[in-house]
Amino acid sequence: MTTLAITGGQVLLPDITVTRADVLVDQDGGEILEIGTELAGDADETLEATDSLVTPGFVNGHCHVAMTLLRGYADDKALDAWLREDIFPTEAELTPEDVHRGAKLGLLEMIKSGTTSFADMYFMVPRIADAVEEAGLRARLGHGVISIASSDEEARADAREGLDVAEELDGRADGRISTAFMPHSLTTVGGEYLEEFVPQARGLDVPIHYHANETTNEVAPIVEEHGVRPMAYAAEKGLLEPDDFIAHGVHLDESEIALLAEAGTSVIHCPASNMKLASGMAPVQRMLDAGVTVGIGTDGAASNNDLSMLDEARDAAMIGKLETGDASAVAAESVVEMMTRGSAEAIGLDTGRLEEGAPADIAVIDLEKPHLTPRHDLVSHLAYAVAAADVRHTVCDGRVLMRDRDVLTLDEDAVRSRASEAAEALVDRAET
């Protein structure tokens, strides 16, 4: 057994309290052995954490990681026009190599901002899995199934690809990759395809993930056509089970929140994307009060425009207060919980907490910064003041991915250069 000691820091515990302690990790097994004082001993490797906060690695509950190639490409438009006029036509020009390069850029950004796990819905998913394996992160991956503007044959082939991805990639990267069946949304996948393919996905024993209630334009068509709210429609189609999770949930009414709580289906809150696309403000505090598991996600870099979970946590707290008109709503402790254990539980990964026996997915944050001084409350700082650039070390599955801001698993300059080349060529093809 080889060991890693993270020494001299203050550690964020599962009850969202902070204590001064070291963390001892079994690197072979990828788990935390002990949290306590003076644990360095004869550890094979040491990470210095003096004047630092040791936290669980952040868990990005909803992302489209390869969309880094479209960062800043189509801004300041409503969701429907943004998708149909800009994003979908450009994505039609993507190649597997584009997806691989865009994914590596996104994973680089995640490592540098302390994210160790994420859920991703996209296309050409095997190339995303290749990037995850190389970068060393943990992920739940799925192919985004869409039936609109497709023939019946094309729609069925796309759904079958979603099943194939879920079956074939599960367990890759020494078990760091899990999968899900991911119909894009309740309005972009026809009901007949949900009825046919969701039971097949259940046979694979994977969760189902989809966009829901992101805008009023995703609610009204379902009410008009089916006479029920989207979550009731989802339940009818078998899409509301305990392991399932939806993205956004902006326009949920009280009956739908109750349905989610009763079913045990989780919600991933994406506040920056929701604000940028003017989609609305999700009722996060009401969901938490009802017992719904809520995590946080960045969405894609084309609608955010970064992949920092720290930025997202601050946004979640701020918009949560604005939505309720109550400054005590979506408090610091809540958002810290949501971006760690909440997201992990929502997407079905056993991570997001620092305790003995837990996976060694860890971020170490440098507190020696003007904007983190004084240190009255480190949980408050984590929610409201810490920035991505403050992350000093990142560890996933016991492996050090970044030491003192130096990423060890990816060549940062090469990743950035190749992604820039791919993005420029992609836009040229799309606009020709």
N, C-alpha and C positions, 0 to 999 in steps of 0.2 A: 504494500500500500504506500503510495506517495501522498504527502500531505501539504496543504497550503495553510498558512496562518495569516490572518488579517489582524494587525496588531495596533493597539494604542488609540482606537477610535471610540466613538459613542454609537451604540447599536439600537436601531429601531426594532422593537419587539412586536409580536403579533397583536398585542393589546394597544398598540399605538402609543406606547410609552418609550422613553429613551433611557438607556443605561450605559455606563462606561464599561466596555468589555472587549475581549478579543474573540475572534471567530476561527475555529479550527475546522478544516475541510478535508474530507477524503477525496482526493482528485480522481482516483480510479473508479470509485463508486459514484462520484458526482454529488455527494451529499454532505450536509453539515454534521460534524461529529460532536461539537461542543461549543457552547457560548459561555465564556467566563473570563476570569482574570488570569494573566500570566500563562497563556496557553502556547506561546510560540515554541518553547522547548527545542526539540530537534526537527522541526518542520522542514520539509525539503525545499519549500519556497515560501517567501514572506512578502506580503504587501503592507507597506507602511500606511497607517490610517490616522496618525496623530493629527489633531485639529481637523478631523473629518467625521462625517456622519455615514455610518454603514447601514444601508437600507436593502430591502429586497430589490432585485432587478425589477424594473417597471414592466408592466404587461400591457401591450397595445392590443386592445380587444377587437379592433376592426380597422383594416388597412387594405390598400391596393398598392403594394410596395413598389412595383415597377412603374407606377405613375410618376415617379420622380422625373422621368423623361419629359413630362408635360408640366413641370413646375413653372408657373408664370406664363403659360402659353395661352390660356383662355380665361381671363379673370373678369369679374364684375358682371356676371350674367346669372339669370335665374336657372335653377337646376335643370328644368326640362329643356330649355334652349341650349344650355351649356352642354348637356349630354348629346342631344340630337344634332346640333349644328357643329360642334367642335370635337367633343371627346370620342363619341362612337365612330365618326368618319376617320379620325386620326388613328384610333386603335385598330381599325381595319387594316392599316398598313404595317402593323407591328410584325416583326420577325421573331423567332425564338431567341436569336442572339440579342435583339433589342431588349427583350424581357429579361434576359439574364443580366445584361449590363445595368439596366434600370434597377433590378432587384438588388444587385450588389451595392449600388449607390445608396439605396434606401437602408440596407443592412448596415453599411458603414455609418450612416447618420444615426441609426438606432444605437449601435455600440457606443458611439461617442456621446450619446445623451442618456446612457444608463438603461436602455431597454434591452431585456434579455429574452423576451418571449412575445409573440404576436400572432394574431389570426389574420389570414389574408385570403381575399377572394379576387381571382384574376384569371388570366388565360395563359396557355402554354406553361402550365404549372410545373411540369418536370424541370424546366430550366430555373424556376424559382427555388425548387427543392435543391438543385445543384448548388445554387448560391448560398442557401441556408446551411448546407452541409459544410461548405468551405468556410463560411464566416463563423460558424460555431454557435449560432443562436438556437432557440427552441421555437417551434411554430406549429400552428394548426392551419393547414392549407386546403383550399378547395377551388375547383373550376367554377367560374360564374356562368350559370346556365341561363340563356336568354332564348325566348321563342318568338318575340315580336319581329316583324319584318323578315321572317324565315318561312320557308316551305315546311310542310309537315315532316318531310324526310330530314331536312336540315335541323329542325327543332329536336326531333328524336335522337339524331346523331349527337347533338350538343348535350342532351341530357345523359346519353350513354357515356359520353366523355366525362361528365361529372361523376358518374358512378365508377368508371375505370380509374380516375385519379384518386378517388376516395379509397378504393381497394388496393391499388398498386403502390401508392406512396406511403401508406400508413406504416410507421415503424422505421422509416429510413433515417439515416444520419444517427445510427446507434440508438434509435428510439426517440430522438429529439423531435422528429417530425410526426405529427398526428394529422388526421384529415377530417373532412366533413363534406357532406353534400350541400352545395350552395346554389340554390335557385336565386337569381339576381334579386327579384322582388315579386310581390304579389300582383303587380301590374305589368311586369315584363315577361312573365311566364304564364302561359295559358293554364286554366284550371284542369283541362284534360291531361296535360303533361304532369302536373302535380299529382293527380290521382293515379297515374300510371307509374311514375318513377319514385315518389316518396316511399311507398311500401318496399320497393327494392332497396332503397337506401337504408331503411330500417333493418333489412336483412343483413346489411354489412355492419350493423352495430356502430354507426357513426352518427354524430349530431347533425342537425340541419341548421344552417345559418342563412339569413336573407335580410335585405333591406325592408323596412316596414314603417309606415306612417311618417315618412321623412318630410313630406309636404302635404298640403291639403289636396294637391293633385294626385296623390297616391291614396287618399281616403275617399274622395267623392266618387270616382268611377266604380269602386267596389260597392259602395252603398247604393249607387244608382242601379247597378247591374244585378246585385245579389241580395239587396235589401238588408244587409247586416254590416256592421263595422268590420274593418280589416282583421282584427284579432279573432273575432268570431268566425270569419271566413277562413282564417288560417287554421283554426281548430277543426273546422269541417274538413279541411284538406289534410289533416294529420300533421300539421306543422307546429303544434304547441305541446311539446313534450319536455320533461324536466331537463334534458341535456341540450335542448335547442337554445339558440340565442339570436336575437334580432339586432340589427343596427339602426340607430337613430331613435325611433320611438318618440318623435317630436309631438305628433298630434294624436296622443292617446287620451281617450276620455276615461272617466272613472270606471265604467264597466269593463273597459279593456285592461286597465291596471289591475282590477280584481281578477280578471281571467288569467293574466300573466302570473300573478301571485299564486293563484290556485293551481295552475299548471306547473309552476316551478321553472318557467321559461325566463331566461335572463335578457337584459337589455344592455347594449353597448352605447353609451352616450358619446357623441362626437360634437362637442360644442363649437369648436372653431369652424368646422365645415358648415354647421347649421347656421352660424352667424354670417359667414361669408356669402353663402348662397341665399341668405334671407329666408331660410326654411322655417325658422321659428325657434321657440325656446321649449325644450323638453321639460316635462313636469317631474324632475328628478327627485325632489324632496318628497313629493306625494308617492312616487314609486318606492322610495326607501321606507317611508312610513307604512306602506302596505305590505312590506316584506319581500319586494321584488329584488333580486340580486342585480345590481347595476355595476357595470365596469365602464372604463373610459377607453376610447379609441381616437386615433388621429384622423381617420379616413385617409384618402390618398393625398399626395403632395400637390396635386393639381387643384385641390379645393381647400387647402389648409393655410399656408403652403409649406409647412415643415412637419417633421415626424417626431417632434419633442413631446414626450408625455408630460414633462414638467410644465411646458407652456399650456398643454391641454388641461392639466389639473387646475391651474390658476383660472383658465377660462371657465371651467366647470363650476368652480366656486362662485365666480363673479356672476355668471348668467343664472346660476341657481338662486342667488339672492334677488336678482332683478325679476325673475319669473314669479317669485312668491311675494315680492315686496317686503321681504323679511331678511334683515341683515344676518340673522342667526341661522338661516337655512344653508344647507350644503356646506357645512362647516369644514375647517381645515382637516380635522380627523376623518371626516367622511370622504373627502377627495383623496387623501392619502390611502385610505382603505380601498377606494374604488380603483386607483391606478396600480394597485399591487394585488392583494388577495381577491378583491372584488372582480377584477378583470380575469384573473386566473380561474376563479370558480365559474365565472360566466362562460368562458370558452373551454372549460373542462381540462385544464392543465394543473397538475399538482405542483404549484409553485406560488410565488408571491408572498412568502413569509420567511422569517429567519427564526428557526428553532431546530433543535436537534432532530435529525432524521429527515429534514426537509431538503429538497434539491438545492444545491449550492449555486443559486442564481442571485448575484449580488452586485450592487452598485455602491461605490464609495465616493462621497461628495466632499470636496474641499471647502471648508468653512472659512478659510482665511481670505475673505473677500470683503470689500467695503459694504456691498449690498447685503451681506449676511452678518453685519455687525450692528448692534450688540446681539447676543444670543439668548434673548429672553425665552424663546420657545422654538425649538428646532422643528417641531411638527408644523407650526405656523410658517417657518421659513421654507420648509419643503413644499408646502401648498402655495405660498404666495411670492417667494423671493428667489428660490434657487433657479438657476438657468442651466441649460444643457451644457454649456462650456465649463460649469463647475464640477462636472463629473470627472473624477480623477482616475478611477479604475473600474473596469467592468469584468465580471466573472459569470460564466454560464456553464452549468453542469460540472463545476469544479475547475474549469479551464479558464485561465486568464486571457481574455480577449483584448483588453486594453490595460496598459500599465502606464501611469503618469501621462495620459493623453496620447500615448503611442499605440495605435491599433496593431496587434500582432498577427492577426489572421488574414488580413486583407492589405494589399498595397494601395494606400490611400491615393497617391498621385495617379497611379494607373487606373484605378476605379473611376476617379473623377474625369480623367481625360477620355477614357473610352465611353463613358456615359454621355459626355458632352458631344462626342462625335456621333453617337447613335441618335441622340435627340435632334441634332441638326439635320441629319439625313432623313429621319422620320418625318419631320415637319416639311421638308422639301418634297418628299413623296406625296404627302397628304395635300399639299397646296398646289401641286402640279396638275 
